[in-house]
Amino acid sequence: MKLLILFLAIWTLFALQARITQADEVNSCEWRARSSDIDRDTYSESDTEEEINFGREIAARILGQFKMAGNAKLQKYVNLVGTAVSRNCNRPDLVFHFVVIESSEVNAYSTPGGYVFITTALLEKMGNEAELAGVLAHEIGHVSERHIVKELSLRGTEKSAVSSIAALLGGASKSAEIAFLQAVDKAVELILRDGFKKEDELQADSSAVLLCALSGYDPEGLVTLLDKIGKIKTGVGKTYPVYDVRLATLQKVISDEGISHMKLALNTERFVKAMQVEKGSNPLSIIQKVISGGVHE
């Protein structure tokens, strides 16, 4: 019970400190409505279930290639920040999970269904919580927009009013299982090697600006982080698109939405403190939370 009370207290602290203090209610509603441009095709409940199963399988593959960071308190901290941001996206049907993985590559990844990974190398380049929130919001944007689902054409026919993710991936036959695993292979390759299309990256950036503002974080954090990463000559993931285009897009959205004059949170001290926590045992419960319940265990 004491642990539950402590967790609720920490969560309340995040909610209070990440609140919007300058945006009026009208702007907040408009930003929330536009924070994710989910297409208006109908997605059924079974489609969402299969999207989650699909993403869970991809997440298991990623965890098979990367070691999970052994700092349990850091894992909890990143999850708290990510959850605070994800509450403002237009996918209430998803529960997002955030995992720190050990890698010398400066990068972050996301899978359908709400599984987000961030490398220790990228965390080391950050200077405040707003930068962390910006990266997580960007990855949330990829998930919210179903970028991988669309890229792999996991949809019904053009004549169909309803997508058929469930029909394509949720079958019980051997051929359906093979199709599922082939789609997982393609998704892993897209995430870890090929990267998203430039227009998808820019859409995720635009969404991230609104998500950060709605969550009380300064979206300039993502700008400053990308500027730092763009100056790094080695160790940056090859999936990052051209930086000058992304920076220009971010600055335009911040200006157009009237966010630049707002005094939103950076939370530098809290971020620095979280990054200084000593390493502990590997948080297996988080691993189990991410990969358990898969349809192909």
VOPAGU-2260 file (C-alpha; in pm, 1 decimal, decimal comma):
REM VOPAGU-2260
SITE   aa  ch    i         X         Y         Z
SITE  MET   A    0       0,0       0,0       0,0
SITE  LYS   A    1     285,7     239,2      83,9
SITE  LEU   A    2     442,9     172,9    -257,6
SITE  LEU   A    3     109,8     242,9    -426,9
SITE  ILE   A    4      69,8     570,2    -237,4
SITE  LEU   A    5     427,3     668,3    -329,9
SITE  PHE   A    6     369,3     588,3    -696,3
SITE  LEU   A    7      45,7     791,0    -699,5
SITE  ALA   A    8     224,9    1081,4    -533,3
SITE  ILE   A    9     502,0    1075,4    -794,1
SITE  TRP   A   10     246,5    1051,0   -1073,2
SITE  THR   A   11      52,8    1348,2    -930,1
SITE  LEU   A   12     376,0    1547,1    -916,5
SITE  PHE   A   13     442,1    1481,5   -1283,0
SITE  ALA   A   14      86,0    1573,3   -1378,4
SITE  LEU   A   15     101,6    1897,0   -1182,8
SITE  GLN   A   16     445,1    2003,1   -1302,9
SITE  ALA   A   17     371,6    1911,5   -1665,3
SITE  ARG   A   18      41,5    2106,1   -1684,7
SITE  ILE   A   19     -20,6    2379,0   -1939,6
SITE  THR   A   20       3,3    2717,6   -1772,4
SITE  GLN   A   21     -21,7    2955,5   -2068,7
SITE  ALA   A   22    -244,5    2795,0   -2332,3
SITE  ASP   A   23    -614,1    2872,5   -2295,4
SITE  GLU   A   24    -876,5    2601,6   -2309,3
SITE  VAL   A   25    -967,7    2670,0   -2672,5
SITE  ASN   A   26    -608,6    2631,2   -2794,0
SITE  SER   A   27    -568,7    2315,3   -2587,7
SITE  CYS   A   28    -874,2    2155,9   -2747,8
SITE  GLU   A   29    -756,6    2253,0   -3094,8
SITE  TRP   A   30    -406,6    2116,7   -3034,3
SITE  ARG   A   31    -542,8    1792,1   -2894,7
SITE  ALA   A   32    -766,0    1748,1   -3198,0
SITE  ARG   A   33    -472,9    1807,2   -3433,2
SITE  SER   A   34    -200,2    1632,0   -3233,4
SITE  SER   A   35    -269,8    1323,2   -3441,0
SITE  ASP   A   36    -412,6    1326,2   -3792,7
SITE  ILE   A   37    -539,4     969,7   -3776,4
SITE  ASP   A   38    -705,4     901,1   -4108,4
SITE  ARG   A   39   -1080,7     874,1   -4099,4
SITE  ASP   A   40   -1099,5     515,0   -4225,8
SITE  THR   A   41   -1269,8     293,9   -3973,5
SITE  TYR   A   42   -1044,2      76,1   -3759,6
SITE  SER   A   43   -1225,5    -195,4   -3569,8
SITE  GLU   A   44   -1153,1    -306,6   -3215,6
SITE  SER   A   45   -1005,5    -630,3   -3350,9
SITE  ASP   A   46    -776,0    -426,0   -3576,2
SITE  THR   A   47    -641,6    -242,9   -3271,0
SITE  GLU   A   48    -591,1    -571,5   -3087,0
SITE  GLU   A   49    -389,9    -712,5   -3377,7
SITE  GLU   A   50    -193,9    -386,7   -3407,0
SITE  ILE   A   51     -92,6    -431,2   -3042,2
SITE  ASN   A   52      -5,1    -799,9   -3093,3
SITE  PHE   A   53     195,1    -708,1   -3402,5
SITE  GLY   A   54     385,0    -436,1   -3215,9
SITE  ARG   A   55     448,7    -664,9   -2919,1
SITE  GLU   A   56     613,0    -920,6   -3146,4
SITE  ILE   A   57     833,6    -649,1   -3299,4
SITE  ALA   A   58     919,6    -522,2   -2950,4
SITE  ALA   A   59    1030,3    -872,7   -2852,6
SITE  ARG   A   60    1259,9    -880,7   -3156,0
SITE  ILE   A   61    1411,4    -546,1   -3059,3
SITE  LEU   A   62    1468,9    -664,4   -2702,4
SITE  GLY   A   63    1634,8    -970,8   -2851,6
SITE  GLN   A   64    1889,4    -746,6   -3024,9
SITE  PHE   A   65    1949,1    -489,9   -2750,1
SITE  LYS   A   66    2018,5    -528,0   -2380,4
SITE  MET   A   67    1777,2    -347,7   -2154,8
SITE  ALA   A   68    1938,6     -79,3   -1939,0
SITE  GLY   A   69    1978,8    -207,4   -1585,2
SITE  ASN   A   70    1883,2     117,0   -1412,1
SITE  ALA   A   71    1533,3      39,1   -1283,5
SITE  LYS   A   72    1475,2     389,6   -1147,2
SITE  LEU   A   73    1571,5     542,7   -1482,0
SITE  GLN   A   74    1332,9     304,8   -1657,4
SITE  LYS   A   75    1054,3     418,4   -1424,8
SITE  TYR   A   76    1140,7     784,3   -1478,5
SITE  VAL   A   77    1133,0     754,5   -1858,4
SITE  ASN   A   78     801,4     568,5   -1834,6
SITE  LEU   A   79     651,2     844,5   -1621,4
SITE  VAL   A   80     755,8    1114,6   -1867,6
SITE  GLY   A   81     638,2     910,5   -2166,0
SITE  THR   A   82     304,7     824,9   -2006,0
SITE  ALA   A   83     240,6    1190,6   -1919,5
SITE  VAL   A   84     292,6    1282,5   -2285,5
SITE  SER   A   85     101,1     987,6   -2433,4
SITE  ARG   A   86    -210,9    1077,8   -2235,0
SITE  ASN   A   87    -258,0    1370,9   -2473,3
SITE  CYS   A   88    -240,5    1177,8   -2800,0
SITE  ASN   A   89    -545,7    1072,3   -2997,4
SITE  ARG   A   90    -504,1     700,7   -2932,8
SITE  PRO   A   91    -689,9     632,4   -2607,3
SITE  ASP   A   92    -717,8     272,1   -2725,9
SITE  LEU   A   93    -346,0     217,3   -2662,9
SITE  VAL   A   94    -136,6     180,1   -2347,9
SITE  PHE   A   95     215,5     301,4   -2421,6
SITE  HIS   A   96     529,7     134,8   -2284,3
SITE  PHE   A   97     872,7     300,9   -2275,2
SITE  VAL   A   98    1202,0     113,7   -2244,7
SITE  VAL   A   99    1563,2     232,1   -2221,9
SITE  ILE   A  100    1801,5       3,1   -2411,8
SITE  GLU   A  101    2179,6      -4,9   -2401,5
SITE  SER   A  102    2335,2     105,2   -2728,9
SITE  SER   A  103    2617,1     330,6   -2844,9
SITE  GLU   A  104    2392,4     445,9   -3130,1
SITE  VAL   A  105    2206,5     772,2   -3081,3
SITE  ASN   A  106    1851,5     667,9   -3169,3
SITE  ALA   A  107    1496,3     589,9   -3061,4
SITE  TYR   A  108    1246,2     342,5   -3201,5
SITE  SER   A  109     874,2     275,1   -3184,0
SITE  THR   A  110     648,0      -9,0   -3290,1
SITE  PRO   A  111     276,0     -30,9   -3362,0
SITE  GLY   A  112      63,9     -70,1   -3052,7
SITE  GLY   A  113     259,8     171,0   -2833,7
SITE  TYR   A  114     607,1      24,9   -2767,7
SITE  VAL   A  115     879,4     291,3   -2754,5
SITE  PHE   A  116    1253,8     237,2   -2710,5
SITE  ILE   A  117    1524,9     495,2   -2644,8
SITE  THR   A  118    1898,8     425,6   -2638,0
SITE  THR   A  119    2132,7     515,2   -2354,8
SITE  ALA   A  120    2351,7     701,0   -2606,6
SITE  LEU   A  121    2062,9     931,6   -2696,2
SITE  LEU   A  122    1978,8     992,0   -2330,4
SITE  GLU   A  123    2341,5    1093,2   -2271,1
SITE  LYS   A  124    2306,1    1369,7   -2531,0
SITE  MET   A  125    2011,1    1524,0   -2349,1
SITE  GLY   A  126    2026,5    1806,9   -2101,6
SITE  ASN   A  127    1672,3    1833,5   -1971,5
SITE  GLU   A  128    1334,9    1660,7   -1946,7
SITE  ALA   A  129    1183,4    1864,2   -2230,8
SITE  GLU   A  130    1433,2    1708,4   -2471,3
SITE  LEU   A  131    1336,3    1363,3   -2347,5
SITE  ALA   A  132     966,0    1446,5   -2378,0
SITE  GLY   A  133    1023,7    1572,5   -2732,2
SITE  VAL   A  134    1182,2    1246,6   -2847,0
SITE  LEU   A  135     914,0    1034,5   -2680,6
SITE  ALA   A  136     640,6    1255,9   -2830,1
SITE  HIS   A  137     796,0    1209,9   -3175,1
SITE  GLU   A  138     787,2     830,9   -3137,9
SITE  ILE   A  139     431,8     847,5   -3002,0
SITE  GLY   A  140     346,0    1037,9   -3319,7
SITE  HIS   A  141     470,6     749,9   -3536,3
SITE  VAL   A  142     251,9     509,8   -3340,7
SITE  SER   A  143     -54,2     734,2   -3338,7
SITE  GLU   A  144     -36,7     784,8   -3713,7
SITE  ARG   A  145       6,5     410,2   -3773,3
SITE  HIS   A  146     306,5     482,9   -3995,4
SITE  ILE   A  147     434,7     124,8   -4001,4
SITE  VAL   A  148      87,8     -21,0   -4051,9
SITE  LYS   A  149      38,3     208,5   -4350,9
SITE  GLU   A  150     387,4     157,7   -4492,0
SITE  LEU   A  151     342,3    -219,3   -4492,9
SITE  SER   A  152      -7,6    -183,4   -4639,5
SITE  LEU   A  153    -169,3    -375,1   -4355,5
SITE  ARG   A  154    -512,7    -256,8   -4461,4
SITE  GLY   A  155    -819,6    -371,7   -4644,9
SITE  THR   A  156    -886,4    -314,7   -5011,7
SITE  GLU   A  157    -951,5      37,9   -5131,9
SITE  LYS   A  158   -1317,4     -53,2   -5177,3
SITE  SER   A  159   -1345,7    -156,9   -4815,2
SITE  ALA   A  160   -1468,8      97,1   -4563,0
SITE  VAL   A  161   -1298,8     -98,6   -4288,5
SITE  SER   A  162    -931,1    -179,7   -4258,5
SITE  SER   A  163    -843,3    -547,1   -4223,6
SITE  ILE   A  164    -537,2    -562,2   -4001,7
SITE  ALA   A  165    -715,0    -833,1   -3806,2
SITE  ALA   A  166    -796,7   -1026,8   -4122,5
SITE  LEU   A  167    -438,0   -1004,8   -4247,4
SITE  LEU   A  168    -256,3   -1072,8   -3920,1
SITE  GLY   A  169    -505,1   -1232,8   -3684,8
SITE  GLY   A  170    -583,6   -1557,1   -3860,8
SITE  ALA   A  171    -527,5   -1892,8   -3695,3
SITE  SER   A  172    -409,9   -2078,0   -4007,6
SITE  LYS   A  173     -49,5   -2163,8   -4083,5
SITE  SER   A  174     -47,7   -1925,3   -4379,9
SITE  ALA   A  175    -175,0   -1643,8   -4157,3
SITE  GLU   A  176     104,7   -1710,8   -3907,9
SITE  ILE   A  177     363,1   -1703,8   -4187,0
SITE  ALA   A  178     220,4   -1375,6   -4316,0
SITE  PHE   A  179     232,5   -1236,2   -3962,7
SITE  LEU   A  180     599,8   -1328,0   -3914,6
SITE  GLN   A  181     692,9   -1194,2   -4259,0
SITE  ALA   A  182     527,1    -864,1   -4171,6
SITE  VAL   A  183     720,8    -857,8   -3843,0
SITE  ASP   A  184    1049,2    -913,6   -4032,8
SITE  LYS   A  185     972,0    -623,8   -4266,6
SITE  ALA   A  186     874,6    -396,8   -3977,4
SITE  VAL   A  187    1195,5    -470,1   -3784,4
SITE  GLU   A  188    1400,1    -392,1   -4095,8
SITE  LEU   A  189    1210,5     -67,9   -4144,5
SITE  ILE   A  190    1258,0      39,8   -3783,3
SITE  LEU   A  191    1622,3     -55,8   -3733,2
SITE  ARG   A  192    1770,6     -11,6   -4080,4
SITE  ASP   A  193    1564,3     170,6   -4340,7
SITE  GLY   A  194    1380,4     426,5   -4129,6
SITE  PHE   A  195    1054,5     608,6   -4195,9
SITE  LYS   A  196     980,6     820,3   -4499,7
SITE  LYS   A  197    1075,2    1185,5   -4464,6
SITE  GLU   A  198     711,2    1294,0   -4470,0
SITE  ASP   A  199     635,9    1053,1   -4184,6
SITE  GLU   A  200     924,3    1194,9   -3980,6
SITE  LEU   A  201     803,5    1550,2   -4039,0
SITE  GLN   A  202     447,8    1454,5   -3945,4
SITE  ALA   A  203     574,8    1294,7   -3624,1
SITE  ASP   A  204     772,7    1613,1   -3550,1
SITE  SER   A  205     465,7    1832,2   -3598,5
SITE  SER   A  206     263,2    1603,1   -3374,5
SITE  ALA   A  207     542,1    1609,9   -3113,6
SITE  VAL   A  208     526,5    1989,9   -3088,2
SITE  LEU   A  209     157,3    1980,6   -3000,3
SITE  LEU   A  210     192,8    1683,3   -2765,4
SITE  CYS   A  211     474,6    1854,2   -2575,2
SITE  ALA   A  212     280,2    2179,3   -2541,7
SITE  LEU   A  213     -30,9    1992,9   -2426,1
SITE  SER   A  214     180,4    1812,3   -2166,7
SITE  GLY   A  215     339,6    2133,4   -2040,2
SITE  TYR   A  216     684,2    2070,7   -2192,7
SITE  ASP   A  217     873,9    2322,6   -2401,3
SITE  PRO   A  218     879,7    2181,5   -2759,4
SITE  GLU   A  219    1200,3    2377,1   -2817,1
SITE  GLY   A  220    1358,3    2085,6   -2631,6
SITE  LEU   A  221    1323,1    1871,7   -2943,6
SITE  VAL   A  222    1472,0    2153,6   -3151,0
SITE  THR   A  223    1779,3    2191,0   -2930,8
SITE  LEU   A  224    1831,3    1814,9   -2915,8
SITE  LEU   A  225    1809,7    1769,8   -3293,6
SITE  ASP   A  226    2050,4    2059,3   -3335,7
SITE  LYS   A  227    2299,3    1883,9   -3106,6
SITE  ILE   A  228    2255,3    1548,9   -3279,7
SITE  GLY   A  229    2299,2    1708,3   -3621,7
SITE  LYS   A  230    2648,0    1820,6   -3521,6
SITE  ILE   A  231    2758,2    1471,7   -3418,7
SITE  LYS   A  232    2972,5    1305,6   -3684,9
SITE  THR   A  233    2962,6     946,2   -3560,6
SITE  GLY   A  234    2728,3     720,0   -3364,8
SITE  VAL   A  235    2401,4     864,2   -3491,9
SITE  GLY   A  236    2141,8     621,0   -3625,8
SITE  LYS   A  237    2118,7     611,5   -4004,9
SITE  THR   A  238    1740,2     633,4   -3985,7
SITE  TYR   A  239    1746,5    1006,5   -3906,6
SITE  PRO   A  240    1636,8    1226,5   -4201,5
SITE  VAL   A  241    1790,9    1560,0   -4304,4
SITE  TYR   A  242    1823,4    1778,5   -3996,1
SITE  ASP   A  243    1783,0    2122,8   -4150,2
SITE  VAL   A  244    1444,0    2026,3   -4293,6
SITE  ARG   A  245    1325,9    1888,4   -3959,5
SITE  LEU   A  246    1450,4    2190,6   -3766,2
SITE  ALA   A  247    1278,5    2428,9   -4007,1
SITE  THR   A  248     953,1    2232,5   -3979,2
SITE  LEU   A  249     965,4    2231,1   -3599,8
SITE  GLN   A  250    1032,6    2604,2   -3579,1
SITE  LYS   A  251     748,2    2678,4   -3820,1
SITE  VAL   A  252     496,6    2471,4   -3622,9
SITE  ILE   A  253     607,3    2630,6   -3294,0
SITE  SER   A  254     569,7    2976,9   -3445,6
SITE  ASP   A  255     241,6    2910,4   -3627,2
SITE  GLU   A  256      81,2    2766,3   -3313,1
SITE  GLY   A  257     186,6    3063,7   -3100,9
SITE  ILE   A  258     390,0    2844,0   -2868,3
SITE  SER   A  259     719,8    3031,4   -2889,8
SITE  HIS   A  260     615,3    3296,8   -2636,0
SITE  MET   A  261     488,6    3045,4   -2380,7
SITE  LYS   A  262     685,9    2959,0   -2070,1
SITE  LEU   A  263     674,9    2581,1   -2066,5
SITE  ALA   A  264     877,0    2337,3   -1857,5
SITE  LEU   A  265    1234,1    2219,5   -1917,6
SITE  ASN   A  266    1272,0    2037,5   -1582,8
SITE  THR   A  267    1650,7    2033,9   -1607,4
SITE  GLU   A  268    1723,9    1960,0   -1242,2
SITE  ARG   A  269    1488,5    1662,1   -1226,4
SITE  PHE   A  270    1633,7    1516,2   -1546,9
SITE  VAL   A  271    1992,9    1550,4   -1426,3
SITE  LYS   A  272    1902,3    1384,1   -1097,7
SITE  ALA   A  273    1733,3    1093,2   -1275,8
SITE  MET   A  274    2035,1    1039,5   -1498,6
SITE  GLN   A  275    2264,5    1019,5   -1196,0
SITE  VAL   A  276    2088,6     725,4   -1032,9
SITE  GLU   A  277    2324,2     434,6    -979,4
SITE  LYS   A  278    2269,3     118,9   -1182,4
SITE  GLY   A  279    2068,0    -152,4   -1018,3
SITE  SER   A  280    1937,8    -492,5   -1113,1
SITE  ASN   A  281    1780,6    -554,3   -1450,8
SITE  PRO   A  282    1408,8    -459,8   -1426,0
SITE  LEU   A  283    1266,7    -788,6   -1556,5
SITE  SER   A  284     911,0    -688,6   -1472,3
SITE  ILE   A  285     923,7    -418,3   -1740,3
SITE  ILE   A  286    1055,8    -666,3   -1997,3
SITE  GLN   A  287     773,3    -905,1   -1913,3
SITE  LYS   A  288     522,9    -622,5   -1937,8
SITE  VAL   A  289     639,5    -538,7   -2287,9
SITE  ILE   A  290     663,8    -884,6   -2444,0
SITE  SER   A  291     417,7   -1100,6   -2248,5
SITE  GLY   A  292      94,4   -1214,1   -2403,3
SITE  GLY   A  293     218,0   -1226,9   -2761,6
SITE  VAL   A  294      22,4   -1442,9   -3003,6
SITE  HIS   A  295     335,8   -1627,7   -3113,2
SITE  GLU   A  296     508,1   -1693,0   -2778,2
